[in-house]
Amino acid sequence: MISLRTCAYSHKKDIKTNFFRVVKLPDGTIKVDKYQNIKGRGAYLCKDKNIIELAKAKNSLARVLRSSVSKEIYDELLTLL
C-alpha cells in the first residue's frame, strides 16, 4: 500500500513525489527538504505555482509546522518549479 501525503493548502492527497516538503528541524529552523529525508516535522505543498502563491498569501505552512515561516521559503519553492 502506498502512503499518501496531503497538501497543506489544497488538502489534495497524492504520493509524496508529487509534493514539495518543508521541514521544521528540532532546533526550530525551517528548511525546504529537496530529497524528502530530513528528520523533523514536515509539511507538503503541491508542485503548482498557483498553490504555492496562495499558500504564501495565507501562510499555510506556519499553521501546519506550528512555527513562523519566512516568505523566502515560499520563494525557494517557486524557484524549484
SVG drawing of the C-alpha trace seen along z (x, -y; Angstrom):
<svg xmlns="http://www.w3.org/2000/svg" viewBox="-8 -37 27 39">
<polyline fill="none" stroke="black" stroke-width="0.4" points="0.0,0.0 1.3,-3.4 1.1,-6.0 -0.4,-9.3 0.5,-12.8 -1.8,-15.9 -1.1,-19.4 -1.0,-22.0 -3.1,-24.4 -5.3,-22.5 -5.7,-19.3 -5.2,-17.3 -3.9,-13.7 -1.2,-12.2 2.1,-10.3 4.9,-12.3 6.9,-12.6 4.2,-15.0 4.8,-17.4 7.4,-19.7 8.3,-19.0 9.2,-21.7 10.5,-20.6 10.8,-22.2 14.1,-20.9 14.3,-20.1 16.1,-23.5 13.2,-25.3 14.8,-26.1 12.5,-25.8 14.1,-24.3 13.0,-23.0 13.6,-19.3 14.6,-18.7 15.2,-15.0 12.4,-14.4 14.6,-12.6 15.4,-15.2 14.0,-14.3 11.6,-16.7 8.0,-17.9 7.1,-18.0 4.5,-19.8 3.8,-19.2 2.8,-21.6 1.7,-20.7 4.2,-21.4 2.0,-24.0 2.8,-27.7 -0.7,-28.9 -0.9,-26.7 2.4,-27.9 1.5,-31.6 -1.9,-31.1 -0.2,-29.2 2.3,-32.1 -0.6,-34.7 -2.3,-32.7 0.9,-31.4 -0.4,-27.8 2.9,-26.2 3.0,-28.2 -0.2,-26.5 1.0,-23.0 4.5,-23.4 3.3,-25.4 6.0,-28.0 6.5,-31.1 7.7,-30.5 9.5,-33.3 8.4,-34.3 11.9,-33.2 10.8,-29.6 7.9,-30.0 10.2,-31.9 12.6,-29.0 9.8,-26.6 8.9,-28.7 12.4,-28.6 12.4,-24.7 9.4,-24.5"/>
</svg>
